[in-house]
């Protein structure tokens, strides 16, 4: 009994933080989404779909494209770290790919805003190299910039999981495939990736949920319509003080991520069984 009481005391601060800063705001947001004046109804959701249906589609498409690209790049980087035959290149790549993971999204948005602009660093370098002329430069401060920011920021996180899972595989199957003349690409696709698919799926789902919640990147990079739901939520609160529609948009975002979270839970339960 005393041991249980001490264990409860140890976890009590964490439980209080979770309840106050996560559970209570969640239920308050869900309740506020259905409040229409002095009554309850679906008016906020109807208004949300009327005003921001394009942004909902835009958000899902942008995050989905980013997730696919993150998966492909993480497999490529993790595969080279596992199967690469040049120790120096492997060491350099292992040292370089992790850096974006330690940079906050707000810094990523600001850095890429100056890098991808029409007169930004990327185009200035291309002009100085003679690849482009000043009239040929194009800015990427639109949906492409958001995708670039998400992929650059989240790829190291997924790669870290994927590379760790690849490193823990039994090397005998890989060496046997090599002895039979299989190329590194075929080994990666047909032998390595199927064995780490669960880890890859978890990393991609966590990245999907993270990207759905990012505000700074769409605000800094894409100042036009359509935009992501997080920017719409901030706009409804800051410009109109409309917490009802903002809460409704938050609930819609929650439902979109919940569908992906169900895949994660299903995969977790399958692994345990």
Protein Blocks (a to p, Z undefined) as FASTA:
>chain_A
ZZmmmmmmmmmmmmmmmmmmmmmmmmmmmmmmmpghjbccjklmmmmmmmmmmmmmmmmm
mmmmmmmmmmmmmmmmmmmmmmpcbfklmmmmmmmmmmmmmpcfklmmmmmmmmmmmklm
klmmmmmnomacfklpccfbbfklmmmmmmmmmmmmmmmmmmmmmmmpcfklmmmmmmno
pafklmmmmmmmmmmmmmmmmmmmmmmmmmmmpmklmmmmmmcdcddfklmmmmmmmmno
paklmmmmmmmmmmmmmmmmmmmmmmmmmmmZZ
